[in-house]
Amino acid sequence: MPSATDPTVFPTRNDIAVTEFEGSKGTEAVLKGWMGILSKSNFVRNGFTTTDAGGLNAAVAAGTAFIDGFRVNVASSTTLALTASVTNHIFLNLSFDVDSLVDDVEYTVNTTGTFPASSLKIAEVTTDGAAVTGIAHKMQYAPVYMDFASTSGQTPNGGWQDITGTGLVVPGSYLTYPRMAIAICNINYDAPSAGGTDNFRLKFGSTTVGEVGFEVGTVASGEKGNEKTVTVFGMSLISAGGFDTTISAQTDGDFTGRAMLNVHMGIILP
C-alpha cells in the first residue's frame, strides 16, 4: 500500500517524523502541540497582579500562565518603567530564537494596546506626569478552575461545623462573573455504637446545599461496622464580586467526640 506523504506520529520508537526526533522524543515542538490541545487560549493560572511601585513604575507579581501551549512560570516580581500621562498596556510574552524555539519570557509595555506575538495582557496602568493614577487588571483566567483537598483526624464537638479543615478556596479572580460550582466530598468516619442518622452538607460561601442524612444501624463497639463512608454531592451558583469563596463540607452536632477518619473533596468551576 502507498505510504502517506511526510507523516509525523508521536510517540514512535522508529521516529516516524518529518523532522528528526519529533516522532520519538518529547521535543519542544511536540510538547507544545500536546499542551495546545489542553489549552486553546492564553490565560493566567495564578498571580501576575500589578501594583504601584512608586513614580512612573509598576510591579507585576510572580505567577503562572499558559501562552500558545507553553506553561510559563515567573518566580519573582518584576518592576516595569511606564510612560507619563498616558495609558500603559502591559503584556507578558514569549521571545523566540532564529529556530523558532523559546529563548526568553518578557514583559512588553506599550501605549497603543497592540498585542505582541505569543502574549497575553496583564494590565492597563494610567499615569499623570509623575505617578501612577490607576491600575486595571486585564488578565484572562483559566476557563475551568479545579482544586482538591484532603484532611483527616478532626473531631467535631457540636453544631454544624467544617470537617474539611480550611476548606477549598476559589480565588476571587475566577469570580468576576457568576459561576456554577460543583463539589463532591467523600467522608470516611467513625459511626456511633447506637442507631441514628448522621447528617452532612456542603457549604458554598454562605449557601448550604447537598444536605444528606445517612442512616446508621446499631453496631457493637470495636466492630468494623463502626467505620462508615458517605459521599455528598452539591452544586451552587457563586455570585460575582471578586471575593474569595470557601467551599467546605460540614456535619452536625451529633458527631461530638467522634473522628473524621478521612475527608476528600474536589471542586470544579466549568
C-alpha positions in Angstrom: 0.0 0.0 0.0 1.3 3.5 -0.7 2.6 5.4 2.3 1.3 8.8 3.4 3.5 11.7 2.4 5.6 13.3 5.2 3.8 11.8 8.3 4.7 12.5 11.9 3.5 10.1 14.5 4.2 10.6 18.2 5.3 8.6 20.2 7.0 6.1 17.8 10.2 4.2 18.6 11.1 4.2 14.9 10.9 8.1 14.9 8.2 8.4 12.2 8.6 12.1 11.6 9.5 14.7 9.0 11.8 16.4 11.5 14.3 14.1 13.3 13.3 13.1 16.8 9.8 14.7 16.7 8.4 11.2 16.5 10.4 9.6 19.3 11.3 12.4 21.8 9.4 15.0 23.8 10.8 17.9 21.9 9.6 21.4 22.5 7.6 21.4 19.3 5.9 18.1 20.2 5.1 19.0 23.8 3.8 22.4 22.7 1.4 20.6 20.4 0.1 18.4 23.1 -0.3 21.3 25.6 -2.1 23.3 22.9 -4.8 20.6 22.8 -5.4 21.2 26.5 -5.2 25.0 26.5 -6.7 26.5 23.4 -6.4 30.1 24.7 -3.8 32.1 26.5 -4.6 32.5 30.2 -3.2 33.2 33.7 -3.4 30.3 36.2 -2.4 32.5 39.2 -0.5 35.6 40.2 0.6 38.5 37.9 -1.2 41.1 39.9 0.0 44.7 39.2 0.7 47.3 41.9 2.1 50.8 42.1 5.9 50.7 42.5 6.3 54.4 43.0 6.8 57.2 40.5 6.4 56.1 36.9 6.8 52.4 37.8 4.6 49.3 38.2 5.4 46.0 39.7 4.0 42.7 38.3 3.9 39.8 40.8 5.2 36.3 40.2 2.7 33.9 38.6 2.0 31.0 36.2 0.4 31.3 32.8 -0.2 29.4 29.6 0.8 31.1 26.3 0.5 29.3 23.0 0.6 25.9 24.7 3.7 26.7 26.8 3.5 26.7 30.6 5.2 29.9 31.8 6.2 30.4 35.4 7.7 33.7 36.6 9.2 33.2 40.1 9.7 36.8 41.2 8.1 40.2 40.9 9.2 42.4 38.1 9.3 46.2 38.1 8.4 48.0 34.8 9.0 51.6 33.7 6.0 53.4 32.4 5.3 56.4 30.1 3.9 59.6 31.7 0.4 61.0 31.1 -1.0 58.0 29.1 -2.5 54.5 29.4 0.3 51.9 29.6 -0.7 48.4 28.3 1.3 45.6 30.0 1.7 42.2 28.2 3.6 39.0 29.1 5.1 37.4 26.0 7.4 34.8 24.8 10.6 35.5 22.8 11.9 33.1 20.1 15.3 32.5 18.6 16.1 32.0 14.9 15.0 28.4 15.1 11.5 29.4 16.5 12.4 28.0 19.9 11.6 29.9 23.1 14.6 31.8 24.4 13.1 34.2 26.9 10.0 35.4 28.7 9.4 39.2 28.5 7.1 42.0 29.5 6.1 44.4 26.8 4.8 47.9 27.8 3.3 50.0 25.0 0.8 52.9 24.7 -1.1 51.5 21.7 -2.7 48.4 23.2 -1.3 46.3 20.4 -0.7 42.7 21.4 2.8 41.4 20.8 3.0 37.9 19.2 2.6 35.0 21.6 1.4 37.1 24.5 -1.4 37.7 27.0 -2.5 41.0 28.5 -1.7 41.6 32.2 -3.0 45.2 33.0 -3.6 48.7 31.9 -1.9 51.4 34.0 -2.8 55.1 33.7 -0.3 57.8 34.7 0.0 61.5 35.1 3.2 63.4 34.7 4.9 61.8 37.7 3.0 58.9 39.1 0.5 56.0 38.6 -3.1 57.2 38.8 -4.9 53.9 38.1 -4.5 50.1 37.6 -7.0 47.9 35.8 -6.2 44.2 35.6 -6.9 42.7 32.2 -5.9 39.1 32.7 -7.8 36.2 31.1 -8.1 33.4 33.6 -8.3 29.7 33.0 -11.7 28.7 31.6 -12.0 25.8 34.1 -11.0 26.0 37.7 -10.3 22.8 39.6 -8.9 22.0 43.1 -8.7 19.1 45.5 -8.1 18.8 49.3 -7.8 16.1 51.8 -7.8 16.1 55.6 -8.1 13.6 58.5 -8.3 13.2 62.2 -10.8 16.0 63.0 -13.3 15.6 65.8 -16.4 17.9 65.7 -17.8 19.0 69.0 -21.3 20.3 68.5 -23.4 22.2 66.0 -22.9 22.4 62.2 -19.1 22.8 61.6 -16.5 22.2 58.9 -14.8 18.9 58.6 -12.5 19.9 55.7 -10.0 21.9 57.6 -9.8 25.3 56.0 -11.9 24.1 53.0 -11.2 24.8 49.3 -10.9 28.5 48.4 -12.0 29.7 44.9 -9.9 32.8 44.2 -11.9 36.0 43.6 -10.1 36.4 40.3 -12.3 33.5 39.0 -15.5 35.2 40.2 -15.6 38.3 38.0 -19.0 36.9 36.8 -21.4 34.4 38.4 -20.1 30.8 38.1 -21.7 27.5 38.9 -19.5 25.5 41.3 -19.7 21.7 41.5 -18.3 19.8 44.6 -18.2 16.2 45.6 -16.9 15.0 49.0 -16.2 11.5 50.2 -16.2 11.2 54.0 -14.9 8.2 56.0 -15.8 8.4 59.7 -16.5 6.7 63.0 -20.2 5.8 63.3 -21.9 5.7 66.7 -22.4 2.5 68.5 -26.2 3.2 68.6 -28.5 3.7 65.7 -29.4 7.1 64.3 -29.0 9.5 61.4 -25.7 11.3 60.6 -26.2 14.5 58.7 -23.8 16.1 56.2 -23.9 19.1 53.9 -21.7 21.2 51.6 -21.3 24.9 52.1 -20.6 27.3 49.2 -19.7 30.6 50.9 -22.8 31.4 52.8 -25.0 29.0 50.9 -25.6 25.4 52.1 -26.6 22.7 49.7 -26.4 18.9 49.2 -27.6 18.0 52.7 -27.9 14.3 53.2 -28.8 12.1 56.2 -27.0 8.8 56.5 -28.8 6.1 58.5 -26.6 4.2 60.8 -27.5 0.8 62.3 -26.7 -0.3 65.8 -23.2 -1.9 66.0 -21.1 -3.1 68.8 -18.1 -1.0 69.9 -15.0 -2.1 68.1 -16.7 -3.8 65.2 -15.7 -2.9 61.7 -19.2 -1.6 61.2 -18.2 1.4 63.3 -16.4 2.8 60.2 -18.7 4.3 57.7 -18.3 6.1 54.3 -20.7 8.6 52.7 -20.5 10.7 49.6 -22.0 14.2 49.4 -22.6 16.0 46.1 -23.7 19.5 45.6 -23.7 22.4 43.2 -24.4 26.1 43.7 -24.2 29.4 41.8 -21.4 31.6 43.3 -22.0 35.3 42.9 -19.6 37.7 41.2 -17.8 40.3 43.1 -14.1 39.3 43.0 -14.1 38.0 46.6 -12.5 34.6 47.6 -15.2 32.0 48.3 -14.6 29.0 50.6 -16.3 25.7 49.8 -16.4 23.1 52.7 -18.1 20.0 54.0 -19.9 20.1 57.3 -21.5 17.7 59.8 -23.9 18.4 62.6 -23.5 18.3 66.4 -24.3 14.6 66.7 -20.7 14.0 65.9 -19.4 15.2 69.3 -16.4 13.1 70.3 -16.2 11.0 67.0 -13.5 11.4 64.5 -13.4 12.1 60.7 -11.0 9.4 59.6 -10.5 10.8 56.0 -12.3 13.6 54.1 -11.6 14.1 50.4 -13.2 16.9 48.4 -12.8 18.2 44.9 -14.4 21.2 43.1 -14.7 22.3 39.6 -16.0 25.6 38.0 -16.8 24.8 34.3 
